[in-house]
Amino acid sequence: MPSCPECENELDIEVDEVEEGDVIACEECGAEYEVVGVEPLELARVDDDLDEEDNLLEEDEEE
């Protein structure tokens, strides 16, 4: 079972049941990872800061 790179807690995911693009959250620290590869399993950290910046840009465009 893969572990969280942030806190090293085991991630509760079934490798056979995930697909590229799925987002997995660590139950221990709350870090989110996107599945970028399935064989072998590769995870990339989802950066919350980018989401906040995108939301700010959208709000500016609405004004």
Backbone bond lengths (Angstrom), bond angles and torsions (degrees), N, CA, C in turn:
res aa  C-N    CA-C-N  psi(-1)  N-CA   C-N-CA  omega(-1)  CA-C   N-CA-C  phi
1 M - - - 1.454 - - 1.531 108.19 -
2 P 1.348 117.93 133.69 1.466 120.27 -179.34 1.521 111.42 -69.30
3 S 1.336 115.02 156.73 1.461 119.22 178.59 1.523 110.60 -118.70
4 C 1.324 115.48 157.03 1.459 123.22 -179.33 1.535 109.15 -70.65
5 P 1.331 118.01 126.04 1.466 119.96 177.70 1.528 112.97 -64.12
6 E 1.320 118.62 -25.10 1.463 122.21 -179.08 1.522 112.33 -75.40
7 C 1.336 117.07 -53.58 1.467 120.29 -172.84 1.535 112.88 -117.26
8 E 1.334 116.89 -1.98 1.464 123.76 178.95 1.532 113.78 65.60
9 N 1.326 117.60 13.94 1.456 122.07 174.37 1.531 108.29 -72.53
10 E 1.322 117.56 145.24 1.450 120.11 178.15 1.525 109.77 -68.68
11 L 1.336 116.01 132.07 1.460 121.23 178.29 1.520 108.63 -84.92
12 D 1.319 115.86 130.38 1.464 121.81 -176.75 1.526 109.64 -86.21
13 I 1.348 115.69 76.19 1.460 119.92 178.30 1.522 109.40 -133.40
14 E 1.310 114.96 148.03 1.458 121.44 174.91 1.521 106.57 -95.35
15 V 1.320 116.80 112.64 1.459 121.98 -175.84 1.530 110.90 -57.75
16 D 1.321 117.57 -34.24 1.463 121.27 -179.48 1.523 112.72 -71.68
17 E 1.330 118.19 -16.99 1.465 121.41 -173.23 1.528 114.27 -106.73
18 V 1.338 118.61 0.10 1.462 120.16 179.78 1.523 110.22 -98.27
19 E 1.325 114.99 154.01 1.455 122.05 177.92 1.520 108.94 -127.08
20 E 1.314 116.38 160.00 1.459 120.00 176.14 1.519 109.18 -58.72
21 G 1.329 115.86 135.66 1.460 121.50 -179.94 1.518 113.28 99.27
22 D 1.348 117.43 -16.62 1.462 119.94 176.98 1.524 109.52 -65.84
23 V 1.329 116.53 148.05 1.461 121.44 176.87 1.521 108.20 -110.52
24 I 1.328 115.40 128.30 1.460 123.33 -178.49 1.527 107.65 -113.45
25 A 1.326 117.32 134.67 1.464 121.42 177.88 1.526 109.45 -112.96
26 C 1.320 115.72 138.25 1.459 121.27 176.22 1.523 108.14 -77.50
27 E 1.312 116.31 127.29 1.468 120.47 -179.50 1.525 111.93 -69.76
28 E 1.327 117.53 -24.71 1.461 121.70 -176.06 1.538 112.18 -80.76
29 C 1.346 116.96 -53.28 1.465 119.56 -174.27 1.528 113.71 -109.68
30 G 1.329 117.78 -11.03 1.454 121.03 177.30 1.520 115.18 85.55
31 A 1.340 117.47 0.35 1.462 119.99 178.68 1.524 109.59 -63.91
32 E 1.347 115.71 142.47 1.453 120.07 -179.48 1.523 109.53 -111.46
33 Y 1.322 114.99 140.39 1.455 122.22 -179.25 1.511 110.09 -130.89
34 E 1.331 115.69 139.51 1.457 121.03 175.24 1.519 108.33 -97.73
35 V 1.323 116.57 137.86 1.453 121.34 176.93 1.526 106.84 -77.21
36 V 1.337 116.65 115.57 1.462 120.99 179.77 1.521 112.27 -106.17
37 G 1.325 116.66 -8.35 1.459 122.07 176.48 1.511 109.25 -159.86
38 V 1.335 116.40 146.72 1.456 118.85 -177.43 1.526 113.53 -110.92
39 E 1.305 119.30 -25.03 1.464 120.90 177.95 1.513 109.55 -135.78
40 P 1.309 119.86 95.74 1.460 126.91 -1.93 1.532 110.97 -77.16
41 L 1.313 115.14 163.77 1.461 121.13 -179.64 1.524 109.82 -64.24
42 E 1.331 116.02 125.17 1.461 121.53 177.01 1.523 108.62 -127.54
43 L 1.324 115.98 131.34 1.457 121.81 179.98 1.521 109.54 -118.45
44 A 1.331 116.72 143.65 1.459 122.21 175.23 1.519 107.75 -125.04
45 R 1.306 116.51 135.14 1.469 121.76 -178.64 1.517 109.92 -63.80
46 V 1.319 116.62 132.02 1.462 121.99 174.48 1.516 106.14 -83.53
47 D 1.324 117.32 122.18 1.460 121.74 -175.76 1.520 109.64 -90.73
48 D 1.326 116.63 109.61 1.464 122.13 -179.25 1.523 111.98 -64.13
49 D 1.338 117.45 -29.30 1.463 120.35 -178.77 1.522 110.99 -62.14
50 L 1.328 117.99 -37.42 1.455 120.75 179.32 1.524 110.64 -64.27
51 D 1.323 117.35 -39.92 1.454 120.67 178.52 1.520 110.81 -62.16
52 E 1.318 117.80 -41.24 1.453 121.44 179.85 1.522 110.38 -65.27
53 E 1.342 117.63 -40.97 1.457 121.16 178.64 1.519 110.36 -64.09
54 D 1.324 117.98 -41.85 1.461 121.82 177.96 1.519 110.23 -60.23
55 N 1.330 117.65 -43.49 1.463 121.43 179.73 1.525 110.87 -63.18
56 L 1.322 117.58 -39.38 1.464 120.92 178.85 1.525 110.35 -64.85
57 L 1.336 117.16 -41.01 1.462 120.53 179.08 1.525 110.36 -63.87
58 E 1.307 118.21 -41.25 1.454 121.92 179.54 1.527 110.87 -64.58
59 E 1.330 117.41 -39.95 1.462 121.40 178.60 1.521 110.67 -64.20
60 D 1.355 117.17 -40.55 1.456 121.33 179.30 1.524 110.80 -63.43
61 E 1.335 116.60 -39.09 1.462 120.52 -178.56 1.535 110.75 -68.43
62 E 1.325 117.86 -29.86 1.455 120.94 -178.51 1.519 112.12 -72.77
63 E 1.335 117.17 -25.83 1.480 121.28 -176.87 1.481 113.25 -73.05
